[in-house]
């Protein structure tokens, strides 16, 4: 067990410069946010794919792999979990019958919506607990982080 954290691995990233602080804060928030999901639901990756399908419509395995930045074999495992659980189905691509599209089922849409609602409720509760000034600071930071992400 490590007792002295190195500057790059400090709990709040304060010793790692502004970039490290942002990375540490966003990473912790992302992990905390992902933990907010319905009990007994899918793992993080499969749930992420389900949410993506719900938001973006039917996708090929290649498109899903590109979205997830994973190999098709890895994505295949996630979509197999979704299809075997009844949250997604395979359908022929109407433009190219050689391709298969994955789309959400009614149960998949329900789970994606429930997950989003639970995560939004948790985050909204946390944000409402902040002062107006802190809420404005977070709104400004969101704008700046989005600008960085889009660059």
C-alpha positions, -999 to +999 in steps of 0.1 A: +000+000+000+014+034-010+014+060+017+030+090-001+013+099-033+035+114-060+026+149-072+011+135-104-012+112-084-024+135-057-060+131-047-071+165-061-045+170-088-034+203-071+003+195-075-001+185-112-008+220-126-041+232-141-042+204-167-038+178-140-064+194-118-090+194-147-081+158-156-084+146-121-117+165-114-133+154-147-122+118-142-136+116-107-168+132-117-171+109-147-166+078-125-190+091-099-216+099-126-213+064-142-219+048-108-254+064-108-275+038-127-304+015-120-296-015-099-288-047-117-283-029-150-256-036-175-219-029-171-206+005-179-195-003-215-227-020-226-248+007-209-227+034-227-234+016-261-271+013-253-273+051-245-254+059-277-278+037-298-308+054-281-295+089-289-281+082-323-302+055-338-292+022-355-255+017-359-232-009-375-206-028-354-179-007-371-196+026-362-201+015-326-164+004-325-153+037-338-175+055-313-161+034-284-125+035-297-123-002-294-117-032-317-148-047-333-142-079-313-145-060-281-176-041-292-191-074-303-190-085-267-210-054-256-236-057-283-240-094-276-248-085-240-273-060-251-290-084-276-290-114-252-306-092-225-333-080-249-321-043-249-310-043-286-316-063-318-298-070-350-315-059-382-304-059-418-291-025-431-318-013-456-291+004-477-267-026-477-281-061-470-247-074-462-244-051-431-261-056-398-275-027-378-280-027-340-309-008-326-326-005-292-357-023-283-385-008-262-368-023-231-335-008-242-351+026-246-367+023-212-333+014-195-315+042-214-341+067-203-341+055-167-303+056-165-303+092-179-330+103-155-312+088-125-279+104-135-295+138-142-314+137-109-282+130-090-262+158-107-291+183-105-293+176-067-255+183-064-257+215-085-287+229-066-268+226-033-242+251-046-244+288-043-256+309-073-220+321-077-206+286-078-233+275-103-223+304-125-187+294-122-195+258-132-216+271-162-186+292-174-163+262-168-186+240-189-185+265-217-147+266-216-143+228-213-166+223-243-146+248-263-114+228-254-130+195-262-142+208-296-108+223-306 
